[in-house]
Amino acid sequence: MTKRVINRIKVVLVEQGRTNKWLADKLGKTTPTISRWCTNDMQPSLETLVQIADVLKVDIRELLNPTKD
């Protein structure tokens, strides 16, 4: 079974030249937590996703992969 890629957090971080540690510091989270989000092993809550979008200064939709083709 393949892992479903739900969020694009890592892609946006790379596009902005940011690191997992930088995002962890901004959100008050641990680096391993950010890493799990970036590898889609775990998903942030909707509230946290809003905070991530705010910190990265992007529309929340840029952090999500479409669910329909």
Backbone atoms as SQL, in Angstrom:
CREATE TABLE atoms (id INTEGER PRIMARY KEY, chain TEXT, resi INTEGER, resn TEXT, atom TEXT, x REAL, y REAL, z REAL);
INSERT INTO atoms VALUES
  (1, 'A', 1, 'MET', 'N', 0.839, -1.177, 0.000),
  (2, 'A', 1, 'MET', 'CA', 0.000, 0.000, 0.000),
  (3, 'A', 1, 'MET', 'C', 0.889, 1.248, 0.000),
  (4, 'A', 2, 'THR', 'N', 0.628, 2.179, -0.892),
  (5, 'A', 2, 'THR', 'CA', 1.437, 3.380, -0.976),
  (6, 'A', 2, 'THR', 'C', 0.908, 4.450, -0.034),
  (7, 'A', 3, 'LYS', 'N', 1.844, 5.261, 0.436),
  (8, 'A', 3, 'LYS', 'CA', 1.475, 6.351, 1.339),
  (9, 'A', 3, 'LYS', 'C', 0.849, 7.476, 0.529),
  (10, 'A', 4, 'ARG', 'N', -0.262, 7.987, 0.980),
  (11, 'A', 4, 'ARG', 'CA', -0.961, 9.063, 0.289),
  (12, 'A', 4, 'ARG', 'C', -0.342, 10.408, 0.661),
  (13, 'A', 5, 'VAL', 'N', 0.061, 11.163, -0.342),
  (14, 'A', 5, 'VAL', 'CA', 0.655, 12.485, -0.115),
  (15, 'A', 5, 'VAL', 'C', -0.487, 13.486, 0.001),
  (16, 'A', 6, 'ILE', 'N', -0.683, 13.981, 1.213),
  (17, 'A', 6, 'ILE', 'CA', -1.819, 14.860, 1.490),
  (18, 'A', 6, 'ILE', 'C', -1.421, 16.334, 1.487),
  (19, 'A', 7, 'ASN', 'N', -0.289, 16.638, 2.116),
  (20, 'A', 7, 'ASN', 'CA', 0.083, 18.050, 2.196),
  (21, 'A', 7, 'ASN', 'C', 1.359, 18.350, 1.414),
  (22, 'A', 8, 'ARG', 'N', 1.570, 19.629, 1.165),
  (23, 'A', 8, 'ARG', 'CA', 2.720, 20.100, 0.406),
  (24, 'A', 8, 'ARG', 'C', 3.635, 20.972, 1.274),
  (25, 'A', 9, 'ILE', 'N', 3.630, 20.766, 2.566),
  (26, 'A', 9, 'ILE', 'CA', 4.403, 21.619, 3.465),
  (27, 'A', 9, 'ILE', 'C', 5.879, 21.618, 3.069),
  (28, 'A', 10, 'LYS', 'N', 6.452, 20.443, 2.838),
  (29, 'A', 10, 'LYS', 'CA', 7.872, 20.363, 2.490),
  (30, 'A', 10, 'LYS', 'C', 8.174, 21.101, 1.188),
  (31, 'A', 11, 'VAL', 'N', 7.299, 20.967, 0.208),
  (32, 'A', 11, 'VAL', 'CA', 7.497, 21.648, -1.079),
  (33, 'A', 11, 'VAL', 'C', 7.538, 23.160, -0.879),
  (34, 'A', 12, 'VAL', 'N', 6.597, 23.685, -0.110),
  (35, 'A', 12, 'VAL', 'CA', 6.538, 25.133, 0.126),
  (36, 'A', 12, 'VAL', 'C', 7.767, 25.594, 0.915),
  (37, 'A', 13, 'LEU', 'N', 8.189, 24.803, 1.904),
  (38, 'A', 13, 'LEU', 'CA', 9.404, 25.151, 2.652),
  (39, 'A', 13, 'LEU', 'C', 10.604, 25.242, 1.714),
  (40, 'A', 14, 'VAL', 'N', 10.750, 24.267, 0.828),
  (41, 'A', 14, 'VAL', 'CA', 11.875, 24.262, -0.110),
  (42, 'A', 14, 'VAL', 'C', 11.790, 25.462, -1.053),
  (43, 'A', 15, 'GLU', 'N', 10.603, 25.730, -1.562),
  (44, 'A', 15, 'GLU', 'CA', 10.412, 26.877, -2.468),
  (45, 'A', 15, 'GLU', 'C', 10.819, 28.188, -1.807),
  (46, 'A', 16, 'GLN', 'N', 10.601, 28.283, -0.496),
  (47, 'A', 16, 'GLN', 'CA', 10.927, 29.507, 0.241),
  (48, 'A', 16, 'GLN', 'C', 12.325, 29.487, 0.856),
  (49, 'A', 17, 'GLY', 'N', 13.046, 28.383, 0.674),
  (50, 'A', 17, 'GLY', 'CA', 14.384, 28.280, 1.250),
  (51, 'A', 17, 'GLY', 'C', 14.368, 28.176, 2.764),
  (52, 'A', 18, 'ARG', 'N', 13.313, 27.594, 3.306),
  (53, 'A', 18, 'ARG', 'CA', 13.152, 27.443, 4.764),
  (54, 'A', 18, 'ARG', 'C', 13.416, 26.000, 5.174),
  (55, 'A', 19, 'THR', 'N', 13.667, 25.807, 6.450),
  (56, 'A', 19, 'THR', 'CA', 13.943, 24.469, 6.977),
  (57, 'A', 19, 'THR', 'C', 12.845, 24.023, 7.941),
  (58, 'A', 20, 'ASN', 'N', 12.851, 22.720, 8.218),
  (59, 'A', 20, 'ASN', 'CA', 11.931, 22.184, 9.223),
  (60, 'A', 20, 'ASN', 'C', 12.168, 22.849, 10.570),
  (61, 'A', 21, 'LYS', 'N', 13.428, 23.069, 10.915),
  (62, 'A', 21, 'LYS', 'CA', 13.769, 23.694, 12.198),
  (63, 'A', 21, 'LYS', 'C', 13.202, 25.109, 12.273),
  (64, 'A', 22, 'TRP', 'N', 13.317, 25.856, 11.194),
  (65, 'A', 22, 'TRP', 'CA', 12.786, 27.221, 11.156),
  (66, 'A', 22, 'TRP', 'C', 11.281, 27.203, 11.435),
  (67, 'A', 23, 'LEU', 'N', 10.553, 26.306, 10.749),
  (68, 'A', 23, 'LEU', 'CA', 9.107, 26.224, 10.946),
  (69, 'A', 23, 'LEU', 'C', 8.776, 25.768, 12.367),
  (70, 'A', 24, 'ALA', 'N', 9.540, 24.811, 12.874),
  (71, 'A', 24, 'ALA', 'CA', 9.326, 24.339, 14.245),
  (72, 'A', 24, 'ALA', 'C', 9.475, 25.488, 15.237),
  (73, 'A', 25, 'ASP', 'N', 10.510, 26.300, 15.065),
  (74, 'A', 25, 'ASP', 'CA', 10.732, 27.446, 15.955),
  (75, 'A', 25, 'ASP', 'C', 9.584, 28.449, 15.871),
  (76, 'A', 26, 'LYS', 'N', 9.097, 28.706, 14.667),
  (77, 'A', 26, 'LYS', 'CA', 8.009, 29.675, 14.472),
  (78, 'A', 26, 'LYS', 'C', 6.692, 29.193, 15.089),
  (79, 'A', 27, 'LEU', 'N', 6.476, 27.865, 15.067),
  (80, 'A', 27, 'LEU', 'CA', 5.213, 27.311, 15.556),
  (81, 'A', 27, 'LEU', 'C', 5.275, 26.814, 16.997),
  (82, 'A', 28, 'GLY', 'N', 6.484, 26.762, 17.563),
  (83, 'A', 28, 'GLY', 'CA', 6.627, 26.221, 18.912),
  (84, 'A', 28, 'GLY', 'C', 6.437, 24.711, 18.940),
  (85, 'A', 29, 'LYS', 'N', 6.799, 24.055, 17.864),
  (86, 'A', 29, 'LYS', 'CA', 6.696, 22.593, 17.748),
  (87, 'A', 29, 'LYS', 'C', 8.096, 22.005, 17.700),
  (88, 'A', 30, 'THR', 'N', 8.183, 20.681, 17.765),
  (89, 'A', 30, 'THR', 'CA', 9.486, 20.030, 17.663),
  (90, 'A', 30, 'THR', 'C', 9.826, 19.775, 16.197),
  (91, 'A', 31, 'THR', 'N', 11.107, 19.707, 15.913),
  (92, 'A', 31, 'THR', 'CA', 11.554, 19.411, 14.551),
  (93, 'A', 31, 'THR', 'C', 11.044, 18.046, 14.077),
  (94, 'A', 32, 'PRO', 'N', 11.060, 16.991, 14.937),
  (95, 'A', 32, 'PRO', 'CA', 10.508, 15.708, 14.475),
  (96, 'A', 32, 'PRO', 'C', 9.025, 15.787, 14.088),
  (97, 'A', 33, 'THR', 'N', 8.255, 16.619, 14.764),
  (98, 'A', 33, 'THR', 'CA', 6.845, 16.788, 14.408),
  (99, 'A', 33, 'THR', 'C', 6.726, 17.376, 13.008),
  (100, 'A', 34, 'ILE', 'N', 7.504, 18.408, 12.728),
  (101, 'A', 34, 'ILE', 'CA', 7.490, 19.031, 11.405),
  (102, 'A', 34, 'ILE', 'C', 7.915, 18.010, 10.355),
  (103, 'A', 35, 'SER', 'N', 8.922, 17.224, 10.674),
  (104, 'A', 35, 'SER', 'CA', 9.406, 16.198, 9.757),
  (105, 'A', 35, 'SER', 'C', 8.307, 15.195, 9.419),
  (106, 'A', 36, 'ARG', 'N', 7.541, 14.781, 10.416),
  (107, 'A', 36, 'ARG', 'CA', 6.446, 13.822, 10.177),
  (108, 'A', 36, 'ARG', 'C', 5.368, 14.437, 9.286),
  (109, 'A', 37, 'TRP', 'N', 5.115, 15.739, 9.451),
  (110, 'A', 37, 'TRP', 'CA', 4.164, 16.415, 8.563),
  (111, 'A', 37, 'TRP', 'C', 4.706, 16.451, 7.141),
  (112, 'A', 38, 'CYS', 'N', 5.995, 16.761, 7.008),
  (113, 'A', 38, 'CYS', 'CA', 6.608, 16.894, 5.684),
  (114, 'A', 38, 'CYS', 'C', 6.686, 15.572, 4.936),
  (115, 'A', 39, 'THR', 'N', 6.742, 14.476, 5.654),
  (116, 'A', 39, 'THR', 'CA', 6.791, 13.164, 5.009),
  (117, 'A', 39, 'THR', 'C', 5.411, 12.509, 4.953),
  (118, 'A', 40, 'ASN', 'N', 4.398, 13.236, 5.390),
  (119, 'A', 40, 'ASN', 'CA', 3.017, 12.752, 5.405),
  (120, 'A', 40, 'ASN', 'C', 2.827, 11.519, 6.278),
  (121, 'A', 41, 'ASP', 'N', 3.693, 11.332, 7.266),
  (122, 'A', 41, 'ASP', 'CA', 3.502, 10.263, 8.249),
  (123, 'A', 41, 'ASP', 'C', 2.414, 10.659, 9.246),
  (124, 'A', 42, 'MET', 'N', 2.213, 11.973, 9.373),
  (125, 'A', 42, 'MET', 'CA', 1.245, 12.527, 10.312),
  (126, 'A', 42, 'MET', 'C', 0.739, 13.827, 9.698),
  (127, 'A', 43, 'GLN', 'N', -0.481, 14.223, 10.015),
  (128, 'A', 43, 'GLN', 'CA', -1.035, 15.464, 9.469),
  (129, 'A', 43, 'GLN', 'C', -1.299, 16.465, 10.591),
  (130, 'A', 44, 'PRO', 'N', -0.994, 17.750, 10.344),
  (131, 'A', 44, 'PRO', 'CA', -1.321, 18.762, 11.346),
  (132, 'A', 44, 'PRO', 'C', -2.829, 18.959, 11.423),
  (133, 'A', 45, 'SER', 'N', -3.286, 19.458, 12.560),
  (134, 'A', 45, 'SER', 'CA', -4.708, 19.783, 12.694),
  (135, 'A', 45, 'SER', 'C', -5.034, 20.947, 11.755),
  (136, 'A', 46, 'LEU', 'N', -6.302, 21.147, 11.496),
  (137, 'A', 46, 'LEU', 'CA', -6.724, 22.252, 10.643),
  (138, 'A', 46, 'LEU', 'C', -6.277, 23.583, 11.237),
  (139, 'A', 47, 'GLU', 'N', -6.399, 23.716, 12.547),
  (140, 'A', 47, 'GLU', 'CA', -5.964, 24.946, 13.225),
  (141, 'A', 47, 'GLU', 'C', -4.467, 25.180, 13.001),
  (142, 'A', 48, 'THR', 'N', -3.676, 24.126, 13.123),
  (143, 'A', 48, 'THR', 'CA', -2.237, 24.239, 12.926),
  (144, 'A', 48, 'THR', 'C', -1.916, 24.521, 11.463),
  (145, 'A', 49, 'LEU', 'N', -2.655, 23.936, 10.550),
  (146, 'A', 49, 'LEU', 'CA', -2.442, 24.189, 9.129),
  (147, 'A', 49, 'LEU', 'C', -2.675, 25.668, 8.807),
  (148, 'A', 50, 'VAL', 'N', -3.664, 26.269, 9.454),
  (149, 'A', 50, 'VAL', 'CA', -3.910, 27.706, 9.290),
  (150, 'A', 50, 'VAL', 'C', -2.704, 28.491, 9.798),
  (151, 'A', 51, 'GLN', 'N', -2.144, 28.088, 10.936),
  (152, 'A', 51, 'GLN', 'CA', -0.959, 28.761, 11.479),
  (153, 'A', 51, 'GLN', 'C', 0.235, 28.615, 10.536),
  (154, 'A', 52, 'ILE', 'N', 0.407, 27.418, 9.971),
  (155, 'A', 52, 'ILE', 'CA', 1.508, 27.179, 9.032),
  (156, 'A', 52, 'ILE', 'C', 1.363, 28.101, 7.824),
  (157, 'A', 53, 'ALA', 'N', 0.159, 28.182, 7.272),
  (158, 'A', 53, 'ALA', 'CA', -0.081, 29.059, 6.120),
  (159, 'A', 53, 'ALA', 'C', 0.236, 30.501, 6.469),
  (160, 'A', 54, 'ASP', 'N', -0.132, 30.923, 7.669),
  (161, 'A', 54, 'ASP', 'CA', 0.142, 32.293, 8.111),
  (162, 'A', 54, 'ASP', 'C', 1.642, 32.538, 8.219),
  (163, 'A', 55, 'VAL', 'N', 2.363, 31.620, 8.845),
  (164, 'A', 55, 'VAL', 'CA', 3.814, 31.763, 9.012),
  (165, 'A', 55, 'VAL', 'C', 4.522, 31.787, 7.651),
  (166, 'A', 56, 'LEU', 'N', 4.062, 30.931, 6.735),
  (167, 'A', 56, 'LEU', 'CA', 4.686, 30.848, 5.410),
  (168, 'A', 56, 'LEU', 'C', 4.147, 31.901, 4.443),
  (169, 'A', 57, 'LYS', 'N', 3.123, 32.650, 4.892),
  (170, 'A', 57, 'LYS', 'CA', 2.509, 33.706, 4.082),
  (171, 'A', 57, 'LYS', 'C', 1.997, 33.166, 2.737),
  (172, 'A', 58, 'VAL', 'N', 1.252, 32.061, 2.832),
  (173, 'A', 58, 'VAL', 'CA', 0.630, 31.464, 1.653),
  (174, 'A', 58, 'VAL', 'C', -0.838, 31.185, 1.942),
  (175, 'A', 59, 'ASP', 'N', -1.606, 31.042, 0.889),
  (176, 'A', 59, 'ASP', 'CA', -2.996, 30.614, 1.028),
  (177, 'A', 59, 'ASP', 'C', -2.977, 29.168, 1.503),
  (178, 'A', 60, 'ILE', 'N', -3.846, 28.821, 2.416),
  (179, 'A', 60, 'ILE', 'CA', -3.873, 27.465, 2.970),
  (180, 'A', 60, 'ILE', 'C', -4.017, 26.413, 1.871),
  (181, 'A', 61, 'ARG', 'N', -4.680, 26.767, 0.770),
  (182, 'A', 61, 'ARG', 'CA', -4.862, 25.820, -0.330),
  (183, 'A', 61, 'ARG', 'C', -3.540, 25.419, -0.981),
  (184, 'A', 62, 'GLU', 'N', -2.528, 26.278, -0.853),
  (185, 'A', 62, 'GLU', 'CA', -1.212, 25.938, -1.403),
  (186, 'A', 62, 'GLU', 'C', -0.531, 24.828, -0.613),
  (187, 'A', 63, 'LEU', 'N', -1.000, 24.557, 0.587),
  (188, 'A', 63, 'LEU', 'CA', -0.405, 23.538, 1.431),
  (189, 'A', 63, 'LEU', 'C', -1.056, 22.167, 1.254),
  (190, 'A', 64, 'LEU', 'N', -2.124, 22.112, 0.473),
  (191, 'A', 64, 'LEU', 'CA', -2.873, 20.871, 0.317),
  (192, 'A', 64, 'LEU', 'C', -2.833, 20.367, -1.116),
  (193, 'A', 65, 'ASN', 'N', -2.733, 19.078, -1.283),
  (194, 'A', 65, 'ASN', 'CA', -2.862, 18.460, -2.603),
  (195, 'A', 65, 'ASN', 'C', -4.336, 18.287, -2.901),
  (196, 'A', 66, 'PRO', 'N', -4.742, 18.486, -4.146),
  (197, 'A', 66, 'PRO', 'CA', -6.149, 18.279, -4.495),
  (198, 'A', 66, 'PRO', 'C', -6.561, 16.828, -4.212),
  (199, 'A', 67, 'THR', 'N', -7.802, 16.656, -3.812),
  (200, 'A', 67, 'THR', 'CA', -8.291, 15.301, -3.519),
  (201, 'A', 67, 'THR', 'C', -9.079, 14.727, -4.678),
  (202, 'A', 68, 'LYS', 'N', -9.420, 15.562, -5.659),
  (203, 'A', 68, 'LYS', 'CA', -10.150, 15.087, -6.839),
  (204, 'A', 68, 'LYS', 'C', -9.355, 15.461, -8.079),
  (205, 'A', 69, 'ASP', 'N', -9.486, 14.635, -9.108),
  (206, 'A', 69, 'ASP', 'CA', -8.803, 14.916, -10.373),
  (207, 'A', 69, 'ASP', 'C', -9.623, 15.848, -11.234);
